[in-house]
Each structure stands twice: as structure tokens, then as C-alpha cells.
């Protein structure tokens, strides 16, 4: 929520006050978000700011502890498959997942961070009650965030803003548009309600600080591979969409969010991006190493610049990353996992950079760590590999042939799917965004 992020720039009171003009839009006022009249008031303000039709879904307020317990129990009743567990075990070698992964723990980590969510299956907003007053400024702005999602859902027939391909990198980039827009209009409503206009604030500085804080938050995530959205989408997506708003208001935002960036690096490049400058290079023809028959292929994916920088942050023991992802120089990648014989796993990451100098620089950084990984360079490509059994290192120490990836053995998409219907989509506002 903008209150926390703007504290150094504006002085705020304890309650929302209608003391600034929002043009034809009524500014937000304090009200009890459990009441229908309050929900309709907030929905109209958000719709007016977006220049869209108002949507007022049902709003449920539930006890957070009881709700999370139910989600954990449901997850524990459907334990991870052996293939998915080995996939996570391989990613642990790069410190992208914890050593011992349980479905219930993943669910608890996810929901413990959620303040409210919109469910496209039920078309309802659910607020997790942790003792915060339901008529507080934070609660009203939290509802505003979720009502943006309700409007997005209706406008796109529950598809929101689809990614350009089925990679995780593209999915994270698309979600940054969804959450970035909700963050923007939550912020704009907040600023007006406290008596300011958007032009009164240094938005670039605000989001630089927000991105920095999100990097610090992400460095403590045990399962960053499954938690990128919570640390990337709001800060980086908010920066991207807010830049569009400053250039051309709501009309520019509508255009920006539907022209979905292809990668996390494109999102980080900012609006208006030069798509050709940050085009993704396909590594489909060299996606996975050709390994002995004792290795069972599990999965491969384009994971992108944000996850690779997260890997470097962990490898080097840093809290901060690059100011943006443009400097990573990553133009394409393929992250693949294998079962290496019985009870062993392996992970390979082939990353392509803009030029050989980038690849050499990252190679030297990783080599200096003297970690257990195998690090090799092939022109602009850097290959990082790790095995749970060090005795197998010799098998991958030499030059390996690389080729296309077959169909994955493990489905790494753990989101709920209802086939042949469209995928259920849950759009959340996180607790730190709501000042909780």
C-alpha cells in the first residue's frame, strides 16, 4: 500500500479524507468494507480512475488463521509427486528451493503473505482478517486493489493479460502487468484521498525504493522459484505501469498492460520499452544437455533474468541486486532438471548473454565462489550445472552435446487447473503492500 512506501514523502492522517479533487471521480473515504454501500463506493472510484465500468463483486471477510489452516490441510492431502519433488530437489542445488519441500508448507508460505485476493472462479473478493479494522484506510485501499482485479477479470473474460508464451519468465512478466495496474490505481486513489495529486510525488524514486525493498524481501524467500510473483510483480510491474500513467493517463495504461512484455527483463527496462532491444533469443535447439541413459529428464523452462539474478544474489550472499535487470545482459536461457540415477538429481542452466564480455564477467564471478557447481562458457552462453552426488561431476565436466527438450516428465505448474475450462486465476494483494 502506498502509505508505507510514501511515508518519507508525504504526511498522512489516520483516516481517509475527501480533500482533493480527482476530476470527475469521487475520492475515497473511510467506510466499512464489509458493507455493500462501501464496496459500491470504492468500486465507482476505482472504475472512474481507470475509465472503465464499475464492478462490485461479493466481498467475504474470513478469519486468516482458519482459512490458512484449511489451505494447508488441502495441500497436504495432495502431496507432491516424486517427479515434482525431484524437480524441486534439483533446484535446491541452486538455492532456488528449500531442501525439503512439502505441499502444505508451500501453501502456508504463500497464504501467510496474502492480505486479500480475487478469485476468477467465484468472482469474489476475500479479505483475510488478522485483526485490522475493516473501516481503516488500509482496508479501503486493499479493497480498491482487488476491485481493479475484478474489473480486469470482466474486461478480459477472466484471462487477465495473457503471457506471450508458456514460460515462467513470460508468465511473471504478464502478471506484472496485472498486479502493476492494481498497484497503480491503489496508489492513485490513496494519493488523492490524502489531499495530493499524482504529479506532486516523485514516482520514479518511490518505485526505485520499492524495487530495492522487494529485492531484500526476495533474498529471504526460501522458495523463490515459486514466489517470484510476490517479490517481482508489484514493484517492477507498478513501476512499469505508473510510467505509462504519467505519460498518458488511463488511456496509456490500457494500451501498456495489453501489450504484454515478453520477459522480466523487458518489464524491468521500463515503459515505453523498445521491444526489439530486449527481444528474447530462443534456446529451443540447445535447451538440454544430452546425458547418459541413467539420467531421467524432468523439465526445462525459460526462467529469465529475474530468477537468474536471484540465483546470483543467493550465490554471492547479497541482499541487493542490480538496480534493474537490463544490466544482466540475459537474452535467453533454459533451466533444466534431471533425476540422476537412483535418489540423485541434477540441474543445468544455459544462459545466453548480449555479448561474450557479459558471459565472461558472470563466469568469473561464479568461479571465484569456489562452489560445487560446474561452470563453463560457450561463446555468449554460460552453462552452470550441479549434481546432488559429487561423484557424478566427471560425467558433466567435459563438453556435452545440447539439443531440443522433449515433453517434460513433470508438470511444474502447480496452479489449479479446471480442464477443459480456463485456468482458475487468483489475484492477491500481499500483506506488505497493505501495511500489515
N, C-alpha and C positions, 0 to 999 in steps of 0.2 A: 504494500500500500504506500502511496506517495507520502503519507505523513512521516513515516520513518525515514524515507530517503531524502525528503526535503527539509528535515529539521534544521539543518545548518543554514538554509537559505531563506526560510520563511518562518514566522512565528504563528503558531496555530492555537486556537482555543480548544476547550474540551468538548464543544458541541458544534455541529454544523450550523452555519448562519447564512441566510439568504441575503448577502450584502454585496453581491457583484452581478453585473449584467452578463448573461450568456446569450445575448441577442434575443431570439425568439424562444429560447429554451429556459424553462423554469429551473433555477438552481436547486440542488439537493438540500433537503432539510432533515434534521433528525426525526426519525419515526421508528416504530417497532416493526422490524422486517417480517414478523410473523403475521402481521395484519395485511389483509388484501389491499386496503387503500394505500398503504405504504408501498407495497410491491408495485402497484399500478403507477404510483407517482415516480418511483425510481425508474421503472421501465420507460415511461414517457420521456424523462430527461435523457436517458441513455440513447433512446431512439432519435430524439431531436439532435443530439450532438453528432450522431452518426449519419443523420439524414436518411433514416430508414424507418420502416414500420415498427410499431411497438409490439412487443411480445411479453405476455405476463404468464409464465408457467406456474405451476403449483410449486410452493416452497415448503419443504419439510425441514424442521429443526429436530435433530436427533442427538441423543447422548453420545459423545465421541467415544468414550471407553467401551460402551456396549456395542456400538457399530464396528469399531476396530476389532473387538473380540470375535464378532461374527465373521468378519472378513478373514481373519487369521484361521479360524476353525474351518471355514470353507476351503481355504487354500491347503490346509494340512490334510484334508480329506482327499485331495487330488495331488499326491506327491509328484515330484519331478521325475520324468523318465530317466532311465540310465543314460541315454544319449545326451539329453539336455544337461544332466548332472556332469557328464564328462566334458561337454562343451564349456560349461562354467568353470570346471576344474582347469581346463586348458587356459582360459582367460585369466585365471588366478595367477598363472605364471608371469603374466604382465601386470599384475596387481590391479586388474580391472574388475575383479570379483573377489569376494571373500573365499577363504579356503574351504569352508564347509557351508554349503548353501542349502537352505531349507525353504520350501514354498511358503510356509507360514511366516518365517522371518522376513522374506522379501515383501510379503503383503503388509506386515506390521511396519516395516521401514517406510513403505510407500504411504500408507494411510495415516501414519502418525504425523506426517508432514502436511497433510491436507486440511485446509480450513473449510472449504466448501467445494461442491462440484455440480456440473450439469451433465445429466445422463441423456444421451440422444435416444436411448431405448425407451425410457419412460417419459422423456421430455419434462423432467422435473429438476428443480434445484434442491440440493440437500446441503444443509449447513450443519457442521459438526460442532455441537455445543460443548465448549470447555470452560464454561462459567463466565464468558464475556457477555456483557449486557447487549441484548438484542436491539436496543434503540441507540446504541453508541454510534459515533462517527465511523468507526472501523467496520461495524456490521453493515451499515448502509452502503459503504463503498465496496465491501465484499460482495454484497448482492448486486451492485452495479456491474462488477466484473463478470459475474455469472450470467447476468442478463444480456451482456454482449454475446456470450456463447449461445444463448437461446436464440438471439436474432440471427447469428451466423448459421445456426442449425436450420432454421426455417428458410433462409435465403438460398442455401446450398443443398436442400433436401437431405440433410444430415451428413453430407460428405465433407463439410467444412472446406478447407483449401487443400486439395489432394497433392501429394508429393509427385515429383516428375518421374520417379521410378520407385521400385520396391526396396531400395537400400535403406539401411538405418540412417545414413547421412542425409539422404533426401527427406526421410520421414521427420527427422529432427528439424530440418530447415523449414518444412511445411508447418510443423507445429509452432515454430517460432512466429509465423505469421498469425496463426490463430490466437496464441497467447499474447503476442505482441500487441495486437489490436485491442484485446480486452484490457491489457495493462495500460495502454494509451488512454482509452476513454475513461477508465477508472481514475487515472491521474488528472485528466482534463476536468472531469466532474469535481474532483477533490479541490483542484486549484480554484475553480470558480466559486465553489461553496465557501471557501475561506476568504473570499474577497479579493482574489487576484485574477489576472488574465494570463493565459499561457505565455504570452510574449514577455511577461515580467520575470521569467525564470530562465536560467542558463541550462537548457535541457541537455546540451552536449556534455556538460560537466556532470550533471545528475546521472546520466547513463554510463559515463566512464566510471564513476564511483560504484554504480550498481553492478556493472560487469566485474569490477575488481572484487567487490564483496562476494559475488557469485562464484568467482574462481576460488576464493578462500573457502567458501562453503563446500564446493565440489571436492576440494582436496581432502575433506574428511569423510566423503561418501565411501562406504565400504564396497558398494556395488555400483560404481559409476556407470558401468556398461548398461545397466537397467535404469539408471537415474539421471541420464543426460537431460531429459526434458525439464526436470525440476531446477537444474542449475543453468541451463542454456536458454531455454525458450523465452523466459520472461525478460531477462536482462538484455540479451542480444536482440531478440525479436522486438522488444519495446524500443530499443534504440533505433532499429531499422524503421519501424512504423512511425515513430514520433518524428523522424526526419522527413518522412513523406508528409505528415500533417503540417509541419512548419512550412513546407514548400507550397502546399496547395490545399490544405484543409481536408475535410472529409472526402471530397472527390478524389484527391490524390491518394488517400489511404485505401479507398475501394479498389483503385487500379493497382496499387502496390501489392496488396495482400493476395490478389488473384493472379498476379504474375509471380508465381512462387519461385524463389531461388532454388537452385538445384542442390545446394550443399551448405553446410555450416560455414564454410569459408566465404561463400557468397553473402550469406547473412551478415557475417562479421565485416565484410567490405563496406557495408552501409548502403543507404539509399541516396541518390539513384546509382545503382551498381552498373558496371559495364560487364554484362554477362560474358562477352567474348574474352574479356581479360581474365575471368575466373572460371572459364569453362573446365569441366571435368574431363580428364583423359580416361578412357576405358582401359582397364587391365584384364578384360574378359579372356583374352587369349593367353595370358600368363597369370591366371588367378590363383592357382595352387601348385605346389611342388609335386613332382612325380616321385612318390615314395615307395619303398618296398611293400610287398603284399601284406606284411604284418601290420601295416597302418590302415586304419579304417577312417575314411573321410567322414566328417560330421557336418561341417558347414563352412561357407565363405560369404563375405559381405563387404560392401564398400562402407567403411566406418567413418571416414572423413577426418578433416583437420582438427575438429574439436576433441574427438576421442584420442587422436594421436598426441595432441598437446597435453591432454590429461595424463596419458601414459608417461610423457616426458616429465611432467610435474611430479608424478609419483616416483619415477626412477631417480630423479635428482633431489628429491626431498624438499621441493619448493612449495610455498603457499600461493605464490603468484605465477601467472603465466604471461605470455606475450600480451601487449596492450590490445592486439587484435589477432585474428587468425591469418591475415594476409601475409604476415611475415613468416609464417611456417613454410610457405612455398609449396605446400602439398597440392598437387594437381590430380591425384588419383591414388587409390590404394585397394588392397584386397587382404582382409583379415580372415584367416582360415584356421580351423581346428580339426584335430585328428585324435583318434584313440590309437595309442602306440603299443600294440600288443595287449597283454592282459594287465588290467589295473594301472595302465600308464596313459598319459596324454601328451599332446604336443600342440604348439601354436606357432603359426608363421604369419608375419605381417610384411607384405611387399608394399612399399610406399614410393610413389613417384613424385619427384620434385620439379620445380620450374627449370632448374639448371643443375649442372653437376656440382657447382660450388655449394648449393644448399645441401645436397646429399652428402658431400664430404664433411661439411660442418656438423651435421647431426651424427654422422658416423663417428667422428672424433669425440663428440660429447658422450655417446653411449659407450664407446670403447674405454674412455677414461674411468667409467664407473666400475670396471672390472667385475661386472655382474656375470651371472651364469648363462646369459643369453649368447647366442651365436649372432654376430653382426657382420654382414657382408654388403658390398656395394657392387652394383652392375650399372655403370654409367650414371644415369639420373635416378636409378632405382636403389633404394636401400632395403635390405632384407634383414629382418630381426626374427629370430626363432628361439624357442625354448622348449625343453622337454622335462617332464617330471622325473625321469630316470637319467641321471647324468651319464650313465654308461652308454646311452644311445647317442651321445653327442657326435661320435665319429661318423655316424650314419648320415649326418646332415652337415658335417664340417666341410665336405668337398662341394664341388659345383653340382647343383641339382638342375634337372630339366624342369620347366614350368609349362603348364598347359591349362586348357579351359576347365572350369569346375563342373562336375556333374550335378544332378539334382541333389540337394542336401539331404542327408540322412535324418537330421534333426531339424524340427521346426523351431526356430529361435524366437518366433513371435509369440509372446506369452499373453497377448491381449485376448479378450473374449471375442470369439467369432460365432456368428449365427448364420451358417450357410444353409440354403442359398441366399438368405437375406444379407443386407450390407452389414459390415462390421459395426458392432456397438462402439460408440465413442464416448469416453468420459473426459470432460474438460475441467480441470481443477484450478482453484486458487490456493496457493500454498500459504502456510501459516506465517512465514516471514514476510510475505507480501501483504499480509493483513495485520502486521504489527503484533502478532501473537507470540 
